[in-house]
Amino acid sequence: MEREQRADRILDAAGELLLAWGYGRVTIDEIARRAKVGKGTVYLHWKTKDSLLLAVVLRAQFRMHQRQLARMREDPLELLPSRMMRRNFLECQAEPVLRALYTDDADILGRLTETAKKDFAELMVQADRNLRRHLEVLRAHGLVRDDTDVQHQHYSLLATATGFFLSEALLADRAPDSLEARAEILAHTLRSALEVPAGAGSDPGSDLGSGTGPGSGSGPDAASARLRAAAAAAAAAPEILAVYEQFTEFCAQEMRRQIRD
């Protein structure tokens, strides 16, 4: 317990300095000073500065993942790719560490990604498997299109979301002013590319869950389609939730493993 509390203090200090100074200026010496531990103590837990700052990012992502899982339990329609990624986009922008990761120097994101491939290789592989399984279950329940290869859909989902996240820095001068508007554009793009239309005569981009957003339908047909979608999502939920619940525990184990003796 003492070891984990000490590691949390180091992570807190590293996160504060990352936000205040940026990646380039943060040093292990200053992190140790702020956490009130010796420099050697920091290295007892993490081998390099990159490993430590990656742990800061993963902790923020883990908390976001927990909130996502809670939303899925409460409303199965949160399983839809458009709704899931829309909320993740908004939460990422609200989380200072994650926002800084995508709006800072692109080289830093690349370095941390390479570190993750080494330090968290199994975690990254499992995350990919989970997302693919997520799509397969949604396809089986008629919520995601099945007229294209699931591997292609998997890539499309990741590439689209990554593009929107990186565009917060790369296209800031051309983006709509409202964060909500940008999140809805992301959701609309994913609905159009991946999800089954809400019903006959409705726009393929209509939101099955809320009846809002671009092209959302109204009237008895649209309402009936949303009810069918809600029932299908509820049927798909147990299998998908089980996958993510196991992944949450795996993430926690991997994070504890990284706090080296």
Backbone hydrogen bonds, N-H to C=O, Kabsch-Sander energy under -0.5 kcal/mol:
donor,donor_aa,acceptor,acceptor_aa,energy
5,Q,1,M,-2.5
6,R,2,E,-2.4
7,A,3,R,-2.2
8,D,4,E,-2.4
9,R,5,Q,-1.9
10,I,6,R,-1.9
11,L,7,A,-2.6
12,D,8,D,-2.8
13,A,9,R,-2.4
14,A,10,I,-2.7
15,G,11,L,-2.5
16,E,12,D,-2.3
17,L,13,A,-2.3
18,L,14,A,-2.4
19,L,15,G,-1.9
20,A,16,E,-2.1
21,W,17,L,-3.1
22,G,17,L,-0.8
22,G,18,L,-1.2
25,R,22,G,-0.6
26,V,22,G,-1.0
26,V,23,Y,-0.7
31,I,27,T,-2.1
32,A,28,I,-2.7
33,R,29,D,-2.2
34,R,30,E,-2.6
35,A,31,I,-2.3
36,K,32,A,-0.7
36,K,33,R,-0.7
37,V,32,A,-2.4
41,T,38,G,-0.6
42,V,38,G,-1.3
43,Y,39,K,-1.6
44,L,40,G,-1.0
45,H,41,T,-0.8
45,H,42,V,-1.1
46,W,42,V,-2.4
52,L,48,T,-1.9
53,L,49,K,-2.7
54,L,50,D,-2.3
55,A,51,S,-1.8
56,V,52,L,-1.6
57,V,53,L,-1.9
58,L,54,L,-2.8
59,R,55,A,-2.1
60,A,56,V,-1.7
61,Q,57,V,-2.4
62,F,58,L,-2.7
63,R,59,R,-2.0
64,M,60,A,-1.9
65,H,61,Q,-2.5
66,Q,62,F,-2.1
67,R,63,R,-1.8
68,Q,64,M,-2.2
69,L,65,H,-2.4
70,A,66,Q,-1.9
71,R,67,R,-2.0
72,M,68,Q,-2.2
73,R,69,L,-2.1
74,E,70,A,-1.8
75,D,71,R,-2.7
78,E,75,D,-2.5
79,L,76,P,-2.2
80,L,77,L,-1.5
84,M,80,L,-2.8
85,M,81,P,-2.6
86,R,82,S,-1.8
87,R,83,R,-2.1
88,N,84,M,-2.1
89,F,85,M,-2.5
90,L,86,R,-2.0
91,E,87,R,-2.7
92,C,88,N,-2.5
93,Q,89,F,-1.8
94,A,90,L,-1.3
95,E,91,E,-1.1
99,R,95,E,-2.8
100,A,96,P,-2.4
101,L,97,V,-1.7
102,Y,98,L,-1.6
103,T,99,R,-1.4
104,D,100,A,-1.4
108,I,105,D,-1.0
109,L,105,D,-1.2
110,G,106,A,-2.1
111,R,107,D,-2.4
112,L,108,I,-2.7
113,T,109,L,-2.0
114,E,110,G,-2.1
115,T,111,R,-2.2
116,A,112,L,-2.5
117,K,113,T,-1.9
118,K,114,E,-0.9
118,K,115,T,-0.6
119,D,115,T,-3.2
120,F,116,A,-2.6
121,A,118,K,-0.5
124,M,120,F,-2.3
125,V,121,A,-2.1
126,Q,122,E,-2.4
127,A,123,L,-2.3
128,D,124,M,-1.9
129,R,125,V,-2.2
130,N,126,Q,-2.6
131,L,127,A,-2.1
132,R,128,D,-2.2
133,R,129,R,-2.6
134,H,130,N,-2.6
135,L,131,L,-2.1
136,E,132,R,-2.3
137,V,133,R,-2.5
138,L,134,H,-2.1
139,R,135,L,-2.5
140,A,136,E,-2.1
141,H,137,V,-1.3
142,G,139,R,-1.6
143,L,138,L,-2.8
144,V,138,L,-0.9
145,R,194,L,-3.1
153,Q,149,D,-1.9
154,H,150,V,-2.7
155,Y,151,Q,-2.2
156,S,152,H,-2.7
157,L,153,Q,-2.7
158,L,154,H,-2.2
159,A,155,Y,-3.1
160,T,156,S,-2.5
161,A,157,L,-2.3
162,T,158,L,-2.7
163,G,159,A,-2.3
164,F,160,T,-2.0
165,F,161,A,-2.4
166,L,162,T,-2.7
167,S,163,G,-1.8
168,E,164,F,-0.6
168,E,165,F,-1.0
169,A,166,L,-1.6
170,L,166,L,-2.3
171,L,167,S,-2.1
172,A,169,A,-0.7
174,R,171,L,-1.6
175,A,171,L,-0.9
182,R,178,S,-1.8
183,A,179,L,-2.4
184,E,180,E,-2.3
185,I,181,A,-2.0
186,L,182,R,-2.0
187,A,183,A,-2.3
188,H,184,E,-2.9
189,T,185,I,-2.3
190,L,186,L,-2.2
191,R,187,A,-2.7
192,S,188,H,-2.4
193,A,189,T,-1.8
194,L,190,L,-2.6
195,E,190,L,-0.8
195,E,191,R,-1.0
196,V,143,L,-1.5
198,A,203,D,-0.6
202,S,199,G,-2.1
203,D,215,G,-0.7
206,S,203,D,-2.3
207,D,212,T,-0.6
208,L,206,S,-0.7
211,G,207,D,-1.4
216,S,213,G,-1.9
223,A,219,G,-2.4
224,S,220,P,-2.6
225,A,221,D,-2.3
226,R,222,A,-2.3
227,L,223,A,-1.9
228,R,224,S,-2.3
229,A,225,A,-2.4
230,A,226,R,-2.4
231,A,227,L,-2.2
232,A,228,R,-2.5
233,A,229,A,-2.7
234,A,230,A,-2.2
235,A,231,A,-1.8
236,A,232,A,-1.9
237,A,233,A,-1.8
240,I,236,A,-1.7
241,L,237,A,-3.3
242,A,238,P,-2.0
243,V,239,E,-1.6
244,Y,240,I,-2.1
245,E,241,L,-2.7
246,Q,242,A,-2.0
247,F,243,V,-1.7
248,T,244,Y,-2.3
249,E,245,E,-1.7
250,F,246,Q,-2.1
251,C,247,F,-2.9
252,A,248,T,-2.1
253,Q,249,E,-2.2
254,E,250,F,-2.5
255,M,251,C,-2.5
256,R,252,A,-2.1
257,R,253,Q,-2.3
258,Q,254,E,-1.6
259,I,255,M,-0.7
259,I,256,R,-0.8
260,R,45,H,-1.4
260,R,258,Q,-1.8
